[in-house]
Amino acid sequence: MALKIVRFLIHSSICLAFTIGGIAAAQTGDQIEILIDDGDPGYVETSADNAWATWNNGDAIGNSYRYLSHYSEGRIRKGTARWTTIIPEMGGYEVSVHFRQTENRTTDADYVIVDGNGVTHEFVIDQKHSPTGWYPLGVFNWDQGQPASVLLDGTDDNQSDEADAVRWRKGFSPTIPPDESDPEPEPEPIPEPDPPVLPTILPLLLESKE
């Protein structure tokens, strides 16, 4: 398969960027990163009622994301999104999903991964209350040339699932979810007590003795 120079995902001074079936990837030494955003090659949606819509926001990868909407009365807010790539090199890849937290999102985003051995792994993320950022689903093994995909199943309820981006990483330090990386808030300081107030009669007694 011919390599084609595309957008760079740089992790050091030397980085080879290439595409696999039109999907952007980057390799630096033993590190490989593949990132698929909504709208990129490798991203597909299903919805019987055309419920997917786009929202532009700087917190999203690529400044926009897709979400299940029922802005039209009677629209059924159900559908799926899938991100699929071809594994360029055999090994274990950390798979992470990105979304923007908002009050309108689902509390039950169902993600499904089938690894290189055909084993299905299911995950549930609360997109309504979890902070914006990357969430690792785990490390999974594939052989070179195998397809690898992440499915977001928004057909089990009528909530608003969000589809933003998925990445596969090999050779990187583990991704820390936003809720675990945020420092604990410092406790509020205990206020010092006010100094005692002298009774108003004391100055009068002192003046009478002068």
C-alpha distance (Angstrom), angle and dihedral (degrees) to the residues before:
residue distance angle dihedral
M1 . . .
A2 3.79 . .
L3 3.79 118.0 .
K4 3.77 118.3 -131.6
I5 3.80 125.0 -165.5
V6 3.80 110.2 -121.6
R7 3.83 137.1 153.0
F8 3.80 113.9 -23.7
L9 3.78 126.0 -118.3
I10 3.81 95.7 -170.9
H11 3.81 123.2 -160.7
S12 3.84 99.8 160.5
S13 3.78 140.0 -0.9
I14 3.82 92.2 -74.8
C15 3.79 117.7 53.1
L16 3.80 132.2 160.1
A17 3.79 112.0 -152.9
F18 3.78 119.3 -167.9
T19 3.77 143.9 152.3
I20 3.77 130.8 -115.7
G21 3.77 109.4 -161.3
G22 3.80 89.2 -21.5
I23 3.83 93.8 -49.3
A24 3.80 117.8 127.0
A25 3.80 117.1 -119.2
A26 3.79 136.8 164.3
Q27 3.81 134.2 -156.9
T28 3.80 128.3 -165.2
G29 3.78 113.3 176.5
D30 3.81 105.1 -57.6
Q31 3.81 93.2 -12.4
I32 3.80 121.8 99.0
E33 3.81 127.3 -179.8
I34 3.80 127.0 -176.5
L35 3.80 117.8 -175.8
I36 3.81 126.0 -174.1
D37 3.79 119.1 -173.5
D38 3.79 126.3 -168.0
G39 3.78 106.1 -80.7
D40 3.82 94.1 26.3
P41 3.80 123.0 117.6
G42 3.79 106.2 -82.7
Y43 3.81 94.4 39.7
V44 3.82 118.8 107.3
E45 3.81 135.3 166.8
T46 3.78 137.0 -157.7
S47 3.80 127.3 -160.9
A48 3.78 127.2 153.3
D49 3.81 90.2 -154.6
N50 3.83 99.3 39.2
A51 3.80 89.5 -113.9
W52 3.82 99.2 156.0
A53 3.81 115.6 107.0
T54 3.82 135.7 174.0
W55 3.80 127.4 -118.2
N56 3.81 122.6 -171.8
N57 3.79 116.7 -141.2
G58 3.80 134.5 147.4
D59 3.82 92.9 -130.6
A60 3.81 90.8 65.8
I61 3.79 124.9 85.3
G62 3.79 105.3 -97.6
N63 3.83 89.0 10.9
S64 3.80 94.5 -84.1
Y65 3.79 142.1 65.2
R66 3.79 139.8 -172.3
Y67 3.79 124.9 -117.5
L68 3.78 139.3 177.1
S69 3.80 108.3 -103.3
H70 3.79 136.2 -180.0
Y71 3.80 95.6 -168.0
S72 3.80 88.3 141.1
E73 3.81 113.9 69.6
G74 3.78 112.1 -103.9
R75 3.82 94.8 17.1
I76 3.81 113.1 143.8
R77 3.82 107.5 -129.5
K78 3.81 98.1 -145.7
G79 3.79 133.4 115.6
T80 3.79 147.5 114.2
A81 3.80 135.8 -111.0
R82 3.78 125.0 -160.5
W83 3.81 132.4 -168.6
T84 3.84 114.2 -162.8
T85 3.80 132.2 -178.5
I86 3.81 138.0 165.6
I87 3.80 114.5 -114.7
P88 3.83 108.9 -119.2
E89 3.81 97.1 -163.6
M90 3.81 133.7 21.4
G91 3.79 116.7 -104.5
G92 3.77 147.3 72.1
Y93 3.79 118.6 -40.4
E94 3.78 127.3 -168.2
V95 3.81 108.1 -133.6
S96 3.80 118.2 -153.6
V97 3.80 133.7 177.3
H98 3.79 126.7 -150.7
F99 3.79 128.5 -151.7
R100 3.80 140.0 157.3
Q101 3.79 114.9 -116.6
T102 3.78 115.6 -128.5
E103 3.80 137.5 156.0
N104 3.82 91.0 -111.2
R105 3.81 96.1 59.4
T106 3.76 130.2 102.4
T107 3.79 124.8 -91.8
D108 3.81 88.9 -149.4
A109 3.83 113.0 52.6
D110 3.82 106.0 167.7
Y111 3.82 115.9 -153.2
V112 3.81 122.2 -173.2
I113 3.84 127.7 -165.7
V114 3.81 127.1 -177.3
D115 3.81 109.6 -160.2
G116 3.79 128.2 -148.1
N117 3.81 91.4 -86.2
G118 3.80 92.7 55.1
V119 3.82 94.6 -106.3
T120 3.82 114.9 145.3
H121 3.82 119.0 -136.2
E122 3.82 121.3 -168.9
F123 3.80 128.0 -162.8
V124 3.82 135.2 -179.2
I125 3.82 122.3 -153.2
D126 3.79 127.7 -175.5
Q127 3.81 102.1 -133.5
K128 3.80 91.9 179.7
H129 3.80 98.2 62.2
S130 3.83 104.6 19.4
P131 3.83 114.8 95.2
T132 3.81 120.8 -106.3
G133 3.81 114.1 -89.5
W134 3.80 147.6 70.6
Y135 3.80 119.2 -33.8
P136 3.82 118.9 -165.7
L137 3.80 115.2 -138.8
G138 3.80 94.3 -170.5
V139 3.80 143.4 -85.7
F140 3.81 116.8 -65.8
N141 3.80 133.1 -178.9
W142 3.79 128.0 -126.3
D143 3.79 135.1 167.0
Q144 3.77 121.6 -120.2
G145 3.79 110.8 -80.4
Q146 3.81 95.6 19.4
P147 3.81 118.2 130.2
A148 3.80 115.1 -116.0
S149 3.78 122.3 -166.7
V150 3.79 142.6 174.0
L151 3.80 118.2 -148.9
L152 3.80 123.3 -157.6
D153 3.80 105.6 -158.6
G154 3.78 111.4 -158.1
T155 3.79 96.3 163.8
D156 3.81 99.5 92.9
D157 3.81 96.8 77.0
N158 3.79 142.8 2.4
Q159 3.82 97.0 -100.2
S160 3.81 125.6 120.5
D161 3.81 110.1 -99.0
E162 3.82 116.9 -167.8
A163 3.82 124.4 -140.7
D164 3.80 115.0 -163.5
A165 3.82 119.8 139.0
V166 3.81 143.7 -28.9
R167 3.79 128.9 -159.4
W168 3.79 136.0 -168.3
R169 3.82 116.7 -152.8
K170 3.79 131.7 -173.5
G171 3.80 124.0 -173.5
F172 3.82 97.6 11.6
S173 3.79 130.8 120.5
P174 3.82 111.6 -94.4
T175 3.79 116.6 -82.1
I176 3.81 113.4 -112.4
P177 3.82 113.3 -144.3
P178 3.82 115.3 -123.1
D179 3.82 93.9 -113.9
E180 3.81 90.7 56.3
S181 3.81 97.9 43.1
D182 3.80 96.5 51.2
P183 3.84 109.9 100.1
E184 3.75 119.4 -117.0
P185 3.80 110.4 -96.4
E186 3.79 114.1 -105.3
P187 3.81 113.1 -109.7
E188 3.76 115.8 -106.2
P189 3.83 111.9 -101.0
I190 3.77 117.3 -106.5
P191 3.81 107.3 -112.8
E192 3.79 116.1 -118.9
P193 3.82 114.6 -116.6
D194 3.78 117.3 -103.3
P195 3.84 115.4 -103.7
P196 3.82 114.2 -96.5
V197 3.79 115.9 -90.8
L198 3.81 115.0 -128.2
P199 3.77 115.3 -128.7
T200 3.78 112.2 -100.5
I201 3.83 91.6 -124.6
L202 3.85 93.3 64.0
P203 3.83 96.1 74.1
L204 3.79 89.4 49.1
L205 3.83 92.0 54.8
L206 3.79 91.3 48.6
E207 3.83 91.7 51.6
S208 3.83 91.8 50.6
K209 3.84 91.5 58.5
E210 3.82 96.0 52.9
